[in-house]
Amino acid sequence: MTSEPLCLFHLSDIHFGLEDRDALEWVRGEILARRPQAVVITGDHTMRARHHEWAAATRWITALEVPVTISIGNHDMPYFNLIERFFAPYKRFEGVKALVEREIDLPGLAIVPLKTVRRWQPRLNWSKGWVTQAALGRCLAALDALPAGTRALVAVHHPLREVGTHGTALTHGGERALRELARRGVLGVLSGHVHDPFDIAEPTAEGPVRMIGAGTLSQRIRSTPPSFNELAWDGTHLEVTTRNLEHLPTPEMQIADVPPDALPPRAPGEPVAPAGRVPPVDPPVY
């Protein structure tokens, strides 16, 4: 066991361009005051990957002064410049390039990245996730190389949930990835994308995997107010607290299942947190 619990902040879906400035100021203050051992940001730093959005994201992230690792989300790839998307997809976040899919090693705990975005997919909806064999291989190699006794959290953008057929899957290859992660006994998978927090034990043929989702820090709320996850690891137990400006308890902030996208619920039966802060429309993008 560690002498003092490790403190990690798990942020996601900041969406600079449609960010919630009050929430970001609060989170930055919490980071400066609490000095977590690491900050994990699981993608969608921008709204449309515009240059000014990435510039704002870079300024905010690099001012945190704590170890940071970031995942790339579907909103972080160029939307309107297909030449750049295909041939230089990481050009716009040069200022944080060293933090992209960065592995962080802490006492007894490692944060290992797994890429779930692609510059193109053989299906129409490129916003969904896709775990390639190469990306999974890099993640598994990093996990297999960890010292004996070191536990791991895997950082992704898309929840590793197939949902439906392979053509409409939320994350193509997610089931295969979860099986391999379960086989290696990972502590959990940190993700974003759906804008509501969750903490779910996902069953696999190799045993359950804990899937932990962070909410959004943008104006694009789904059914919960802006929030982030605070994780405490004491060497035995991982505790997840969903922090939010409205001081709602974690159970009221978490949804019970993974929705297909980040849009506000529109049909009966869609996962909604008890907080139920469902906006009438998804905020427009300017």
N, C-alpha and C positions, 0 to 999 in steps of 0.2 A: 504493500500500500504506500501511497505517497504521503509525506508528512502533512502537507496542506493540499486540499482539493485543487486540481487544475481548473481554471476558469476560461472558457471559450465563449466568444460571441459568434453566433451564426446569423448572418444577414443575407438578404436576397432581394432581387427584383426592386432595386432602387429606382430604376427608370429615369435617369437624368433627362430632362426635357419635359417630364411630367412628375417630377419628384415632389414629395411632401417636405417642404423646407423646415417646418417646425419639428417634424419627426427626425429629420437628419441632424438638426442642431442638438436635439435631445440625445440621440444616439452618440454623436461625437463627444458630448459632455460626459456621457456614461463611460465611454472608452477611456477618455483622459483621466477620469476619476478612479475607475476600477482597475485599469491597466491589465486587461485579460492577457493570458499567455499567448493567445492567438485570436485573430479575427478571420473567419471563413465567410467569404461572400460567394454565394452559389449562383451567380450569373444574372443576366439582364440588367447590366449597369446603366444602359441607355434605353431610350424609347425607340429610336430609329437609326442608331449608330451614326448620327450626324457628327461632323467634326466638333461643333461647339458642345454637343452633349458629352462626347468623349473627353474633351478638354475639362469640362466641369467635373466629370467623374474622376479623372486623373488627379485634379487638385484636391478633391475631397479624400480620396483613398490614400494618397501619398502624405497627407498631413496627419494621419492617425498615429504614427510613431510607435506602432506595435507590429509584431510579425503578422503579415497578411498573406493569404492565398486566395486567388480568385478563379472561379470557373467562368467559361464563356457561355453565354446564353444565346438563344435564337435571335433576340433583339439586338445583340451586340455585333452581328455580321452586317456588312453593307446591304441596305435594302434596295437602293436605287441605282447603284453603280455595279452592274453585274460583272464587268471586267475586273474591277477591284475585288469583288466577292470571290471570284474564281481564282485569281492569280495573286492577290495580296490581301487576304481576308483579315490579317492581323495588323495591317498598316496603321489604322486609326488609333490603336491603343498602345502605341510604341512607348508611351510614358510609364505604363504599368506592365510592360512585357515580361519583366523579370518575376512578376507575381503570378502570371498566368500558369495554372496547373502546377504550382509550386508545392512540393512536399515539405511539410513541417514536422520535425521530430521534437517531441517533448518527453520529459521523463516518463517512461512506460507507455507512451501514447504517440502514435503517428497519424498525421492527416495525409491521406493519399488521394490524388485526383483520378477521376475517370471521366473522360470526355464523352459528351452525349450529343454534341451538335455536329452538323456536317454542312459544308458550303453548298451541297446539293443532295437531293435524295431522289430515288426512283419512284416518287409519288408526288402528288400535287401539293400537299401541305408540308412545307419545309419547316414549319414552326415546331413540329414535334421532334421527339428525341430519336437517336439512332446510335447504338453502341456497336462500333465496328470491331471485327476480330482483332485488329491491330491495337485499337484503344484499350480493349479489354486485356490483351496480352501485356501491354505496358503496365497497367494497373496491377495485374496479378503478379508480374515479376517484381514490382516494388513491394507488394505484400509479402511475397515469399522470401525477400531479402532482409526483412526486418529481424532484429535480434530476437532470440527466444524470449517469450514472456511479454513482448511488446504488443499491445492491442492497437487496433486501427479503426479510424473513422474514414469512410470514403466520401469524397466531395464530388457531387455531380450537379448538373442544372436540372435536368428532367427527372422526375420520380421514375424509378426502374419498374414501371408497371406497363404490361403489354396493352391491356384493355382491348377486347375485341380481336379482330383478325390482324394479321401482320400488315395489311395495307392501311388500316386505320389505327394501329397501335399507338398509344401515347409515347412509348419508347420501344422501338424495334430492337430486339435483342436484349430487352430488359430481364426477361425470365432467365435466360442463359447466364447473364451477368449475376443475378441474384443467387443462382445455384452455386456459382463458383465462389462468390463472396461468403455464402453460408458455409461452404466447405472449409473456408479458411478462418471461420469464426470471427468475422469482423464485428466490431462493437455496434456499428450502425452506419447508415447511409444518409448523408446530409444533402438535401435538395431544395429547390425553390420551384419556380415556374407557375404554380397554381394560385399563388397570392393568398392562400390561407394556410395557417400552421396545422401540422398533424404529427402524430407519433403512433405509428402502426407497426404491429408485428406481422410481416408479410410471410406467409408460408411458402416453402419451396420443398423440393424432393430431398434436399440436404439439410432441412431444418429451417426454422424461422430466421428472418433478418429484420432488424429494427429499422424502419424507414422514418426519418425525422425531417419534416418539411418546415421551412421558415415562411412567414408571411411576407408582405410587401412593405416597402418604405416609400411608396409612391401614392399618387392620387387614384390609382387604378385599383381600388379595393374591390374584393369579391363579396365576402360576407363578414369580414372582420376588419377592425381599424388597423392602421399601420402598426407593425410590431417587428420584433426580432427575438431569436431564441438565446437564452443564456444557458450554457451547458456547464455542469460541475461534475468532474470525474475524480473520485477518491481512490482509484486503483481497483475498486470492486464494483461500484455502482455509478451509472451515468444518470444524472438528474437533469431534466429539461424543464426550464421555466420560460414561458412565453411572456416577454416584457412588452408593455404597451402603455401609451400615455393616459389611457382611460383607467388603468389599474384593474382591468378585468382579470379574474383568476384564470390560470392556464386551462382548466377544463372547459371554460366558456369560450376560449379562443380557438380550440382545436376542433377540426372537422373529423368525422369518424371514418371517412373514406377519401380516396383520391379522385377528384373530378377530372373530366377530360381536358379542360383548359382553364384559363384564368378569367374567363368572362363571368360576370355576375350570374347566379343561378336564374334560370328562366323556365324550368320545367319541374313538375312535382318529382320528388325523389332524388334530386341532385344534392350532393353533400353540402350542408350548410352548418356552420358552427352555431352553438346555442346563442352566441351574441347576436346573430342574425342581422348584422348591419349591411344588408343588401342594398346597393345603390339602384335607383330606378333605371339608369343607363350606364354603360361603360363610358368613362370620360372621353371626350373627343381628343384627337391628336392634332396639334397645330404644327 
